Amino acid sequence: MKFIGLIFKSARRSKRRTALTMISVALAVFLFAALRSVLDGFAAVSAASSAQRLVTIRSTSMIFSMPTSHTEAIRSTAGVTDVTWANWFGGIYKDPKNFFGQFAVDPESYLRMYPEVILTPEEKEAFLADRTGCIVGDGLAKKYGWQLGDRVVLQPGIPVYGSLDYPFTIRGIYKAGSSAVDNQSMLFHWKYADERSSPQGQVGWVVTRVADPEQATQVIAAIDQRFANSPYETKTETEQAFSAQFASMLGNLNLLLGSVALAVVLSTLFVAGNTMAMSVRERTTEIAVMRTLGFRALTIFLLVVGEGLLVAVVGGAMGAALARVVVNAEFLGLAGGFIPLFGVNNWNVVVGIGLSVLIGVLAAVIPATMASRLRIVDALRRVA
Amino acid sequence: MGLISNYNLRSMIVRKSTAAMTAMGIAMVVAVFIMTMAIAQGFRGALVASGSNDNAILLRKGATSETVSAVLRPQLPLIEAHPQVARGDDGKPLASPELVVIISLPRVSDGHPANVPLRGVGPRAFAIRDTLKFVEGRRLTPGMREINVGKAAVGRFQGLALGSDVRFANATWKVVGVFTADDASFESEVWGDVDLMMPAFQRDGYQSVTVKLVDPSAFDSFQAAVATDPRLDLKPEREREYYEGQSATTGTLIRVFATFVTAILSIGAVFGAMNTMYAAVAYRTREIGTLRALGFSRVRIVTAFLAESVALAIVGGVIGCVIALPVHGLSTGAMNMTSFSELAFKFRITPGLLLGGLIFSALMGAAGGLLPAIRAARIPVARALREI
C-alpha cells in the first residue's frame, strides 16, 4: 500500500503518454461495451418473452397469411385462454427509408394479450373508439416528433392493401413495459386495413395465451395438428423461440461482433504494452538504483504492474462511463423493426472495467518481468 | 534525402520491439477495416452479379422490389411481343415470368428455421441467366414438381441435396439439379416452375418478368415502348441497376458499422503511434541537434520523422492485409432487408480494398507522427546538443 504514491508518481512521469494510453484504453472499452450491449439487446428480447404466449404462423413462411377462421379454431383448442392476431402492414411513411414496424391488430384482444403495451386509460379508450386511430411507441413518436392527435398518412407498401393512402390519427403514445415489446412500432385497427384488402379476412399471425406454460408443448402440437393437410398449414412456437429467429436471421452476430471485440482488445494491448515497455526502458537507471537500495525484484515487478493497472483502469472507467451515457436507445434514436432496443447497462460497465484490468495486467507483465530481472551492474553502467 | 531517410530507417530497426508493437497495433485496425469492408463488398457483389446489362426486369410501377410487385398473366405476351426482346434458337422470345416467395427451412448449422427465397421461373429463365451452370443433375422439367437449388443454399439448409425430397406448400418437390451462378444471389435461392408455384402459393399473377434484350443499347427504346402501352402499368429497369438498388439497405448498414468500428479503433492506434514517435524524438534529441547543427533544415527534420512514422504504419498496414487475407472467399450469410430472406455471400477482398487499407494505415501514421515531428523540429539546437 505504501507504494501507491510511487505508482502515481511514475504514471505522471510522462503525462502526455499516460493520457494518450488512457484514452486508447477508454476507446477500446467504449467500443467493447457498445458491441456487447447490442448482443444483450437481442438476448433481452428473448429473455423477456412470455412463456405463456405462443405465436402461430403459416408453416410455409411468415409472409403468407391465413383465414380469420383459424383464430376461432385456435380459441377452442384445449389449454388456450386468449387469442389475438396481427398483420404486418409494411407501409411507407413519406419515404421508404423511414422504416418502422406497423401492425394491424385486433385492438381489444391485442392490448389484453400484451399488458407490456402501456397506455393511460383515456388513451386506450380513445384508441378503441376510433376506427382510424393508431397508437405509437414513445420512441417512435419522439423520432418523428409526433403528438397526440396528429395525422399520420401511410402509403401501402404491399399490394394486398390496395393502393390508396391510409390516414391515421394518433390516439395514444404507449410505453414499453418490457423488452418483449419495442417502443418503435405503430399499432392500428385490423378492421381498417381489412376492409380495403383483397382478399379480405386474412391474418398474418395468431398469438395465443396458454393457461399453463407447462402445457405449451401439447397446445402447440394440438394447434398445428388441427390445420395439418389443410391449404393453410401452421407452425406454432413459443414467443421466445419465435423472437430468437429474428436475431439468428441477421447473420452470425455473435461471431462477427466477437471477433471485432477481440481485435479491439488486441490492438489496445499492443498500444498499452508498448507504452509500459517505453516507460520501463526510460527508467532503467532509476530501477537499478532502487534495486541497489534494497527494493526486491518482486516489489519492482508489482510497481510496474500497478502502473499498468492504474492507467488502464482509469481509461477503462472513462470509456465505460462514456458508453453508459452515449449508447442508449433514447440518445441514439436507433432501433425499431427488427433491431431491439439496446443500451449499455451497469453489467456492461462492470465487464468493460474488468476488461481494462485485464489489458493493464497483460500489457505490464512483460515490461515488469524485464524490470525485475534487470542486472544492476549493467543497468547502472548504461547511460540512457 | 538519402542520408536522412537511411538514418530514420536504421533508427526504426534499432528500436525494433517498440516499432513492432506500434506496427501491430495499426495492423489490427487495418485487419478489422478490411474484413468488415470485405463483408460489405461481398454482399453487394452477390447482388450486383445477379444483374446483367443484357437483361431488363419489369416490375409494377412504384414497386421497390419483386416481393411487392405484381404482373398480370395477360401482360406477359404483350411484353414478349416487343421487338427489343431477344429470341432463342427456337424463335421463342427470351422472357421469364417470375414469382418470388419465401419458404422456411431449417438451417444446417443450428437447426433453426430461416427464410429461403423460392423463385418460380419460366422455361426460358436458364437461357436468360447465362451465368447459371449446373454442377450436379439437370434443369427442372416444366410441369413437374421438380426444383433446382443454388450451390450456396445446398450447404446452408437441411434437405436440399440432389435427389432429396423437400416439403412445402402441401406438396413434395424433388431436387433434380444444383447450380452455380458466379457467386450471385441466385445461388442462395431455390428455383421451381412458376406455373406450379402460383397455384401452390395461391397467387394469381406473376411478380416480375425478366427479358433478355437483343442488345444492351435497346433498353431505352424498350423502356419508351413499355411506357406508351396503356395495358402495361409496368416499369422496366436494367437488371444490374435493379440488383444494385437491392443491395443498398443492408450494404449501407454494414458499411456504417464498419466505419464506426474502425474509426474508433484507429484513434487508439494513432495514439499508440504518437506515443512511439514522441519517445523516438525524446530518445534522439541529441542526434536531432547534431543534424540541425550540420545544416538540416526544420522542414527536413519534420518530413524525416513524418516519413518514419508513415513507413512504420505502412509496415503495420501490410501485416494487417496479410492477417485479413485468409477470410477472402469464406462464405457467410446475412439477412437481405429488402427481400426479408437470407443471402449467402463470400467475403470479397479486392486489390482496391487492400490499397484502401494501406492508404488508411499511412494516414494513421501521418496523424500519429505529425505532432512529434513538429516537436523534433522545434528543439533548440544548443539545448539539444547539451543533453546527455
Boltz contact constraints between the chains, C-beta under 6 A:
constraints:
  - contact:
      token1: [A, 17]
      token2: [B, 275]
      max_distance: 6.0
  - contact:
      token1: [A, 20]
      token2: [B, 271]
      max_distance: 6.0
  - contact:
      token1: [A, 20]
      token2: [B, 274]
      max_distance: 6.0
  - contact:
      token1: [A, 20]
      token2: [B, 275]
      max_distance: 6.0
  - contact:
      token1: [A, 23]
      token2: [B, 271]
      max_distance: 6.0
  - contact:
      token1: [A, 24]
      token2: [B, 268]
      max_distance: 6.0
  - contact:
      token1: [A, 24]
      token2: [B, 271]
      max_distance: 6.0
  - contact:
      token1: [A, 27]
      token2: [B, 264]
      max_distance: 6.0
  - contact:
      token1: [A, 27]
      token2: [B, 267]
      max_distance: 6.0
  - contact:
      token1: [A, 27]
      token2: [B, 268]
      max_distance: 6.0
  - contact:
      token1: [A, 28]
      token2: [B, 268]
      max_distance: 6.0
  - contact:
      token1: [A, 31]
      token2: [B, 264]
      max_distance: 6.0
  - contact:
      token1: [A, 60]
      token2: [B, 103]
      max_distance: 6.0
  - contact:
      token1: [A, 60]
      token2: [B, 168]
      max_distance: 6.0
  - contact:
      token1: [A, 60]
      token2: [B, 169]
      max_distance: 6.0
  - contact:
      token1: [A, 61]
      token2: [B, 102]
      max_distance: 6.0
  - contact:
      token1: [A, 61]
      token2: [B, 103]
      max_distance: 6.0
  - contact:
      token1: [A, 61]
      token2: [B, 104]
      max_distance: 6.0
  - contact:
      token1: [A, 63]
      token2: [B, 102]
      max_distance: 6.0
  - contact:
      token1: [A, 96]
      token2: [B, 64]
      max_distance: 6.0
  - contact:
      token1: [A, 157]
      token2: [B, 68]
      max_distance: 6.0
  - contact:
      token1: [A, 158]
      token2: [B, 68]
      max_distance: 6.0
  - contact:
      token1: [A, 159]
      token2: [B, 70]
      max_distance: 6.0
  - contact:
      token1: [A, 248]
      token2: [B, 112]
      max_distance: 6.0
  - contact:
      token1: [A, 249]
      token2: [B, 114]
      max_distance: 6.0
  - contact:
      token1: [A, 249]
      token2: [B, 335]
      max_distance: 6.0
  - contact:
      token1: [A, 250]
      token2: [B, 335]
      max_distance: 6.0
  - contact:
      token1: [A, 251]
      token2: [B, 333]
      max_distance: 6.0
  - contact:
      token1: [A, 251]
      token2: [B, 334]
      max_distance: 6.0
  - contact:
      token1: [A, 260]
      token2: [B, 261]
      max_distance: 6.0
  - contact:
      token1: [A, 263]
      token2: [B, 28]
      max_distance: 6.0
  - contact:
      token1: [A, 263]
      token2: [B, 32]
      max_distance: 6.0
  - contact:
      token1: [A, 266]
      token2: [B, 28]
      max_distance: 6.0
  - contact:
      token1: [A, 267]
      token2: [B, 25]
      max_distance: 6.0
  - contact:
      token1: [A, 267]
      token2: [B, 28]
      max_distance: 6.0
  - contact:
      token1: [A, 267]
      token2: [B, 29]
      max_distance: 6.0
  - contact:
      token1: [A, 268]
      token2: [B, 268]
      max_distance: 6.0
  - contact:
      token1: [A, 270]
      token2: [B, 21]
      max_distance: 6.0
  - contact:
      token1: [A, 270]
      token2: [B, 24]
      max_distance: 6.0
  - contact:
      token1: [A, 270]
      token2: [B, 25]
      max_distance: 6.0
  - contact:
      token1: [A, 271]
      token2: [B, 25]
      max_distance: 6.0
  - contact:
      token1: [A, 271]
      token2: [B, 268]
      max_distance: 6.0
  - contact:
      token1: [A, 271]
      token2: [B, 272]
      max_distance: 6.0
  - contact:
      token1: [A, 274]
      token2: [B, 18]
      max_distance: 6.0
  - contact:
      token1: [A, 274]
      token2: [B, 21]
      max_distance: 6.0
  - contact:
      token1: [A, 275]
      token2: [B, 275]
      max_distance: 6.0
  - contact:
      token1: [A, 278]
      token2: [B, 279]
      max_distance: 6.0
